[in-house]
Amino acid sequence: MRPWLTLHEDEQRPVVLEAVEPNLVVWSSLWPSRPDARIQFDLTGGPGGTTLHWTLSVDDPAPDDDTIVRMRKRINELINANLRFTFGQ
């Protein structure tokens, strides 16, 4: 169980679609309403730690601007807040 991955009612647990250790992980969609959405995590290690960049991709037709903002904000909340706050516990 991942205590940081607290899903909303309109979300689903993602599946790992691709993983290349130690640099890449691709998740399936969090949103059943947008099964085409994918979240790619690119990790780069260095002497100061690991840098994480994520990219949200969707197929055409693209969602409206408000939906894109909501999706990005949600990923940011899960990864850059919830997950991050679990380190050191």
Backbone hydrogen bonds in HBPLUS format (Angstrom, degrees):
<---DONOR---> <-ACCEPTOR-->    atom                        ^
c    i                          cat <-CA-CA->   ^        H-A-AA   ^      H-
h    n   atom  resd res      DA  || num        DHA   H-A  angle D-A-AA Bond
n    s   type  num  typ     dist DA aas  dist angle  dist       angle   num
A0005-LEU N   A0002-ARG O   3.05 MM   3  5.48 151.2  2.13 114.0 122.3     1
A0011-GLU N   A0008-HIS O   3.02 MM   3  5.29 153.6  2.09 122.3 121.1     2
A0012-GLN N   A0030-LEU O   2.67 MM  18  5.05 147.9  1.77 136.9 146.4     3
A0028-SER N   A0015-VAL O   2.77 MM  13  5.19 138.2  1.95 143.6 157.3     4
A0017-LEU N   A0026-VAL O   2.72 MM   9  5.45 154.9  1.78 153.3 161.2     5
A0026-VAL N   A0018-GLU O   2.82 MM   8  5.04 156.3  1.88 151.8 149.4     6
A0020-VAL N   A0024-LEU O   2.91 MM   4  5.01 159.5  1.95 134.5 139.9     7
A0023-ASN N   A0020-VAL O   2.78 MM   3  5.89 125.5  2.08 143.0 151.6     8
A0024-LEU N   A0020-VAL O   3.02 MM   4  5.01 161.3  2.06 141.0 144.7     9
A0043-LEU N   A0023-ASN O   2.81 MM  20  4.69 167.8  1.82 134.2 137.9    10
A0025-VAL N   A0041-PHE O   3.01 MM  16  5.11 149.2  2.11 143.8 149.9    11
A0041-PHE N   A0025-VAL O   2.70 MM  16  5.11 172.1  1.70 167.8 170.0    12
A0027-TRP N   A0039-ILE O   2.80 MM  12  5.11 166.7  1.81 152.5 154.5    13
A0039-ILE N   A0027-TRP O   3.20 MM  12  5.11 159.7  2.24 129.2 135.2    14
A0034-ARG N   A0031-TRP O   2.87 MM   3  5.28 154.7  1.93 114.2 122.4    15
A0037-ALA N   A0034-ARG O   3.06 MM   3  5.73 169.1  2.07 123.1 126.6    16
A0038-ARG N   A0057-SER O   2.85 MM  19  5.23 151.1  1.94 149.8 156.8    17
A0057-SER N   A0038-ARG O   2.89 MM  19  5.23 166.2  1.91 155.9 159.7    18
A0040-GLN N   A0055-THR O   2.85 MM  15  5.11 166.2  1.87 150.6 153.0    19
A0055-THR N   A0040-GLN O   2.82 MM  15  5.11 145.4  1.94 141.4 152.7    20
A0042-ASP N   A0053-HIS O   2.77 MM  11  5.22 170.6  1.78 163.4 166.5    21
A0053-HIS N   A0042-ASP O   2.94 MM  11  5.22 158.3  1.99 150.3 157.4    22
A0044-THR N   A0051-THR O   2.92 MM   7  5.14 156.3  1.97 146.6 154.0    23
A0051-THR N   A0044-THR O   2.77 MM   7  5.14 166.7  1.79 150.2 154.2    24
A0046-GLY N   A0049-GLY O   2.83 MM   3  5.39 143.7  1.96 155.6 167.6    25
A0049-GLY N   A0046-GLY O   3.14 MM   3  5.39 166.4  2.16 112.8 117.1    26
A0067-THR N   A0064-ASP O   3.09 MM   3  5.43 120.8  2.46 106.5 120.4    27
A0068-ILE N   A0064-ASP O   3.07 MM   4  6.40 159.7  2.11 157.0 163.4    28
A0069-VAL N   A0065-ASP O   2.99 MM   4  6.20 163.6  2.01 153.1 157.3    29
A0070-ARG N   A0066-ASP O   3.00 MM   4  6.20 156.9  2.06 142.7 149.1    30
A0071-MET N   A0067-THR O   2.87 MM   4  6.11 160.8  1.91 153.1 157.9    31
A0072-ARG N   A0068-ILE O   2.92 MM   4  6.11 170.1  1.93 156.3 158.8    32
A0073-LYS N   A0069-VAL O   2.90 MM   4  5.99 160.4  1.94 148.6 154.7    33
A0074-ARG N   A0070-ARG O   2.99 MM   4  6.14 152.1  2.07 143.9 151.2    34
A0075-ILE N   A0071-MET O   3.06 MM   4  6.38 160.4  2.10 152.7 157.0    35
A0076-ASN N   A0072-ARG O   2.93 MM   4  6.12 164.5  1.96 151.7 156.6    36
A0077-GLU N   A0073-LYS O   2.89 MM   4  6.13 153.0  1.96 145.1 152.4    37
A0078-LEU N   A0074-ARG O   2.98 MM   4  6.25 164.1  2.00 152.2 155.7    38
A0079-ILE N   A0075-ILE O   2.89 MM   4  5.98 173.8  1.89 161.6 163.3    39
A0080-ASN N   A0076-ASN O   2.79 MM   4  5.16 133.9  2.00 130.1 144.5    40
A0082-ASN N   A0077-GLU O   2.92 MM   5  6.29 162.8  1.95 171.1 169.8    41
A0083-LEU N   A0078-LEU O   2.93 MM   5  6.16 156.0  1.99 148.9 156.2    42
A0085-PHE N   A0081-ALA O   2.88 MM   4  5.91 159.1  1.93 162.1 166.6    43
A0086-THR N   A0083-LEU O   3.01 MM   3  5.42 152.9  2.08 110.6 119.1    44
A0087-PHE N   A0084-ARG O   3.23 MM   3  5.78 160.0  2.27 114.0 119.5    45
A0089-GLN N   A0086-THR O   3.36 MM   3  5.73 154.3  2.44 130.8 128.3    46
